[in-house]
Amino acid sequence: MAADPAPPAPARAARGAAAPARIDRPIVLIGLMGVGKSTVGRRLAQRLNLPFVDADDEIVAAAGMPITEIFERYGEPYFRDGERRVIARLIDGTPKVIATGGGAFMNAATRALILDKAIAIWLDADVDTLVARVKRRDTRPLLKGRDPRTVLTALAAERNPVYALAPIRIRSNAAPHQQTVRAILKALNA
């Protein structure tokens, strides 16, 4: 006997549309640069029928300049303060998917807010995967003029113990991002 066919597209869409009722607060993706927070976040938001917001894009809009220029003109502490304020504004209690910059969760106030008012999901990947991904873009201020493997190895050693405070940890392997999205949906029971 043949297996039951997959439900028609409207049934799947209806199931995805019902998901926001189960998600009652923002979902915040954290993790190192290159782990796929923005790409996975967009796809996750689409699957859950929720808005997607990239905190870095919001910072650029608020500052009126690219992140690399913020770092060059004002330094990392200034950027981190603006990042903290933008994320505090984004975590307004309404369900949405938020992709954060790699260092956002390192700020104690931002971390406390995310852990208290959102669903924090750590996207974790090995350094080899991250290096392969970050080489595709040259817009990352912490990598400017530096060896990506050296920087990412040091950042992982410093940040991973803090990222581990997130209640959900999802591996982001060299596989298609859709696999990561499916793993998140399973963890959320969505």
N, C-alpha and C positions, 0 to 999 in steps of 0.2 A: 504494500500500500504506500502511496506517495505521501510525503510529508505535507502538512497543512501549508498552504501558500501564505506568504507574508501578508499582513493586513494591508488594505488599500491605503494609498497616501493620505486621504482625509483622516483615517483612524490614527495614523502615526502623528499627524499634525495636531489632532485634538489632544492626544496624550501629551505632546510637548507643550501645548498651550495651557494645560492644566497644571504644569509644574510650578508656576509662580505662586500658586496658593500654598504650596509646601515650603517655599523659600520666603521667609518673613523678614529678612534683613539682607544687607549687601554681602556679596561673596567677594573676598579680597584675595587676589593671587599674589603670592610673595615668592622670592627666590632670586638666584643670581642672574645677572645679565646673560642673555642668550638661551635661557631655559624655555622661552616660548610663552611668557605671560600674556603678551599682547595678542599673539596669534591664537593661542588656546582660549584666551578670554573672549575674543570676538566669536569664536565658534561655540563656546559654552553658552554665551548670552543668547545666541541665535537658537540653540537647542532648547533653552529654558524660556524663550520668548521674553527676555529681559533686556533692558538697555545695557550697553557696554560703554565703559569710560576708561580711557587710558590716562592715568594720573600725569604721566610725562607730557601728553598733549595738552592737558589742562594747565600745567605749569608754563609751558611755552606760550599758551594763549594769555595767561595772566601777566607774564613778564614781557610779552611782546618781542621775544628774542629766543633763538634756539638754546637748548640746554648747554651745548658746548660754549656758546658765548657767555652765558650766565657764569659758568665755571671760570672762564678766562678773565672776565671783567671783575667778578665779585668773589670768586672762590667757592669751595665746596660748602663751608659752613652756611653761607648766605643761601645757596641753593637748597640745602637740607631744611633750613627754616621755612622757605617758601613751599617746599614739598610737604612739610608737616601741616602747614595751614591749608593747602589745597586738599590734602587727604581728609583733614578734619571736616572740611566743607562737603566733600563727596560722601562721607559716611553720615548720611542724614536720616537713616532709618528706613529709607525706601529700598526695596529689593532691586539690585542691579549687580553687574559683574564689574569689578574694578581691577585693572592691572596696575601694579605699583612698580616703581623703580627698584632696582636691587638693594639699595641702601635704606629704603623707607622704613622697613621693619626694625632697623638697627636703632632708630630714635625711640627712646623709652616711652615718651608720651604717645607717639604714633602707634607703637606696638600695643600699649595698654588700650588705646581706643579701638584698634582693630580686634583685639582679643575679646573686648567687652561688648562691642556693638556690631560685629560682623562675623561672618564665617571665614576664618583664615585658612587658606589652602597653600601649603608649601609645595611648589613644583621643584623637584630635585633632579639633577642630572649629573653625570660624571664629567670630569674636566675635559676629557677628549671630545665629548659631544658639544660642550659649551664652546670650546676653542673652534671647532668646525663651524658652529653657527655664528659666532661673533666676527669671524673673518669676512663674512658677507657684507658687513656694514662698518664704515669707519667713523661713525658718529658718537662713539662712546668715550666720554671725557676721561674716564679712569684708565683707558687703554692707550690714549694718545701718546705715541712715541715709545711705547713699552711692549714687552713680549706678552701676548695674551695668556699663554700657559702659565707664566710666572705670576701674573696678576691674579688670574682666576684661582690658581692653587692657593695663594695667600688669602684671597677673599673667602674661599670655601672654608679654610681652616678657622677664620675669624667669625664668619657669619653663620655657618651651618648649625652650630650649637644654639644660636638664637632663633634661627628659622625653625628649629625642632620644637619650639614652644607652640607652634601652630597645631591645632588639634587634628588636622588632616594633612597627610604627606602623600604625594603622588609622584611616582618616578616618571620623568620625561626622557624617554630614550631616543635613539636616533631613528625611531619609527615615525610614521606620519602622526601629526598632531591630533588627528581624530581619535587615535588610540588613547591619548592622554585625556581627551574630552570624555570618552566613554568611561575611563577609570574614575574621573571626577563624578560623573553622573551616578555611577555605582556607589561611590562613597557617600554621596548625598541622598541616596535612595530616591533619585529623581528619574 
